[in-house]
Amino acid sequence: MKILFDHNVDRRFRRVLPGHDIKTTREMRWELLANGVLLQASAAAGFDTFLSIDKNIRHEQNLTKLPIPVLVLDTISNALPALTPFAPIVLELLKRPLFKLLYIVRSNGEIEQLGAPPAP
């Protein structure tokens, strides 16, 4: 899976997500793009999902029109030790079909889905 890490995600987190093609906004030279434009650019560039820790995305974006699945880690810090416990949860989530929804990933393994449900 091709994943784009938001600028707030420690790039070293990719080491615990093996088997995926992961780029950062900095590597794509997109670190100055606002979230709406960034999500559009990531979808246009062929990314399968966008990973962030920005909990405000749910309030800043129209969740019924997301161009790409967005995973938000509900963590208190972007430091690698705080992110690492999310790796097994994220890896399991990435095995599922992902829809153009906002997925809030909690440290206890709970995943909240927000946005328009997929059409039958």
Secondary structure, DSSP 8 states (H G I E B T S, - for coil): -EEEE-TTS-GGGGGGSTTSEEEETTTTT-TTS-HHHHHHHHHHTT-SEEEE--TTHHHHS-GGG-SS-EEEE--S--SHHHHGGGHHHHHHHHTS---SSEEEE-TTS-EEEES-----
